[in-house]
Amino acid sequence: MVNSNELELKEPSLQLESYLIESKAFWSRTHPLFIIQSLTVTNLKALKTTLQNCLPLIRYFHILDEDIWEKVKPYEKILEKQLWGDMIQRHMFPISQLTVELSSWIDRKSTTYSLESIPYEFQLIFLGSRDGFRPKTFWNMFHGYSGTIVVAKVDGTDETVGGYNPLAWDNSIKDHFMETILS
């Protein structure tokens, strides 16, 4: 092969080099599964060691369900087995994941419970689409219940609001109120 500088082809040579780098980078981004599957056990161990301080910082449970298979599955071999199992279970049983998060919020834990260690039993007491949206109905159904969680989806938005009441709901107390403030 003749040196491109000898033939004054420096510019075409740089363009070709740039094209090859960009096309290889594009191919790498579009074929992560092939790359990961091609790694040897030694390479996987090296990758896991390199990323060991970064992996715990990733918010795996904030990853969209549709992205788990494409963006996380290729790296399954470097993740802890329990973590991968929890992610799959959350993907397959999203309601279970909600109970894990709610249990952790009740106990003000910075980490979430595993599905097997949830210390609470959840019961659906009130469902607006089933029971209606009247405050009186809400109060009648919740009267006497303690340790309740209220979760509501704001109609027409992606917003979900809610709260936890560790005390018993008592509709005979006169100093309570429920209010919606519109801005």
GUBAFI-90441 format. One line per 2 residues: number of its first residue (from 1); for each residue z, x, y of C-alpha. Coordinates in Angstrom, 3 decimals. Each point is the difference from the previous one (the first is absolute). Example, Ala and Ser with C-alpha at 12.3 -4.5 7.8 and 13.67 -1.06 7.14 Angstrom:
! GUBAFI-90441
1> 7.800:12.300:-4.500 | -0.660:1.370:3.440
//
This chain:
! GUBAFI-90441
1> 0.000:0.000:0.000 | -0.979:1.336:3.373
3> 2.603:0.105:2.723 | -0.841:-2.785:2.449
5> 0.877:2.248:2.955 | -2.808:2.407:-0.980
7> -2.517:-2.820:0.280 | 1.576:-1.406:3.166
9> 1.006:-3.196:-1.774 | 3.568:-0.004:1.220
11> -0.135:-3.518:1.502 | -1.576:-1.683:-3.064
13> 2.452:1.890:-2.205 | 2.976:-1.308:2.012
15> -1.385:-3.523:-0.121 | -0.434:0.202:-3.767
17> 3.509:1.424:-0.410 | 1.453:-2.776:2.176
19> -1.896:-2.652:-1.957 | 1.223:1.348:-3.342
21> 3.623:0.089:1.187 | -0.173:-3.543:1.401
23> -1.709:-1.427:-3.083 | 2.529:1.694:-2.311
25> 2.880:-1.333:2.133 | -1.517:-3.496:-0.124
27> -0.429:0.250:-3.771 | 3.623:1.160:-0.358
29> 1.247:-2.979:2.036 | -2.043:-2.470:-2.035
31> 0.854:1.430:-3.447 | 3.771:0.669:0.007
33> 0.449:-1.406:-3.510 | -2.534:2.445:-1.451
35> 1.692:2.908:1.771 | 3.492:-0.970:-1.173
37> -1.189:-0.543:-3.584 | -1.613:3.448:0.064
39> 3.266:1.713:0.860 | 1.735:1.884:-2.766
41> 3.677:-0.444:-0.838 | 0.708:3.285:1.797
43> -1.850:-1.168:3.111 | 1.866:-3.323:-0.037
45> 3.345:1.803:-0.206 | -1.031:2.224:2.904
47> -1.085:-3.038:2.033 | 3.294:-1.781:-0.730
49> 1.981:3.114:0.968 | -1.978:0.355:3.221
51> 0.577:-3.641:0.939 | 3.589:-0.344:-1.265
53> 1.456:-0.137:3.527 | -2.643:-2.441:1.243
55> -0.098:-2.533:-2.852 | 3.457:-1.505:0.715
57> -1.029:-0.667:3.614 | -2.881:-2.294:-0.944
59> 0.756:-3.714:0.397 | -1.599:-1.018:-3.264
61> 1.095:-3.620:0.224 | -1.753:-0.430:3.346
63> -3.347:0.841:-1.599 | -2.205:-3.060:-0.298
65> -0.410:-1.293:-3.532 | -3.772:0.435:0.123
67> 0.438:3.693:0.920 | 2.345:0.879:-2.879
69> -2.763:0.443:-2.582 | -2.382:1.856:2.291
71> 2.383:2.186:2.002 | 3.118:0.453:-2.145
73> -1.097:-0.361:-3.647 | -1.967:3.275:0.054
75> 3.276:1.806:0.736 | 2.077:-1.854:-2.596
77> 0.519:3.197:-2.017 | 1.877:1.709:2.839
79> 2.231:-2.994:0.790 | 3.330:-0.733:-1.646
81> -0.495:-2.421:-2.909 | 2.655:-2.405:1.358
83> -1.724:-0.099:3.407 | -3.401:-0.743:-1.519
85> 1.533:-2.686:-2.238 | 1.717:-1.638:2.979
87> -3.258:0.023:1.984 | -1.913:-1.635:-2.852
89> 2.737:-2.584:-0.476 | -0.026:-0.774:3.741
91> -3.769:-0.361:-0.093 | 0.127:-2.335:-2.991
93> 3.149:-1.902:1.025 | 0.205:-0.027:3.826
95> 2.803:-2.618:0.070 | 2.172:2.362:-2.031
97> -0.599:2.680:2.616 | 1.110:-2.398:2.717
99> 3.299:-0.571:-1.813 | 0.470:3.779:-0.267
101> -0.511:0.421:3.742 | 2.198:-2.955:0.929
103> 2.818:1.252:-2.262 | -0.176:3.396:1.650
105> 0.082:-1.555:3.473 | 3.064:-2.098:-0.873
107> 1.856:3.133:-1.069 | -1.453:2.006:2.905
109> -1.321:2.614:-2.397 | -2.463:2.554:1.326
111> -1.653:0.131:-3.428 | -1.081:-2.995:-2.026
113> 1.509:-1.144:-3.261 | -2.085:0.299:-3.133
115> -1.105:-3.318:-1.473 | 2.513:0.420:-2.827
117> 3.004:0.607:2.268 | -0.194:-2.932:2.445
119> 3.596:-1.248:0.349 | -0.984:-3.485:1.197
121> -1.515:-3.144:-1.429 | -2.431:-1.738:2.315
123> -0.622:-3.748:0.020 | -2.535:-1.835:2.101
125> 2.055:-2.699:1.716 | -2.299:-1.084:2.798
127> -3.767:0.153:0.272 | -1.460:-1.406:3.196
129> -3.289:-1.010:-1.607 | 1.967:-1.905:-2.645
131> 3.116:-1.184:1.881 | -1.336:-0.411:3.524
133> 0.673:1.913:3.176 | 2.662:-2.157:1.638
135> 3.209:1.824:1.056 | 2.142:-2.845:-1.401
137> -1.579:0.458:-3.435 | 0.659:3.735:0.216
139> 3.680:-0.553:0.891 | 0.499:-2.603:-2.726
141> -1.415:2.270:-2.675 | 1.847:3.149:1.115
143> 3.390:-1.617:0.708 | 2.643:1.883:-1.982
145> -2.248:2.831:-1.138 | 1.077:3.544:0.840
147> -1.881:3.257:-0.368 | -3.349:-1.494:0.913
149> -3.243:1.533:1.131 | -2.439:-1.896:2.175
151> -3.604:1.196:0.101 | -2.685:-1.792:1.993
153> -3.649:0.734:0.632 | -1.070:-0.697:3.553
155> -2.941:-2.393:-0.218 | -3.300:1.401:1.214
157> 1.218:3.629:-0.024 | 0.733:2.771:-2.475
159> 3.613:0.056:1.210 | 2.912:-0.682:-2.341
161> 3.511:-0.470:1.381 | 3.311:-0.484:-1.691
163> 3.640:0.800:-0.267 | 3.030:0.195:-2.251
165> 3.124:-2.144:0.346 | 2.967:1.308:-2.022
167> 2.130:-2.996:1.083 | -0.209:-3.572:-1.255
169> -2.257:-2.368:1.913 | 2.168:-2.768:1.409
171> -1.725:-2.828:1.844 | 3.330:-1.482:1.113
173> 0.646:2.903:2.405 | -0.995:-1.086:3.485
175> -0.550:3.428:1.605 | -3.038:0.963:-2.034
177> -3.631:-0.346:0.892 | -3.458:0.925:-1.175
179> -2.507:0.675:2.706 | -3.542:1.173:0.361
181> -0.819:1.820:3.196 | -3.639:0.099:0.969
183> -1.169:2.676:2.385
//
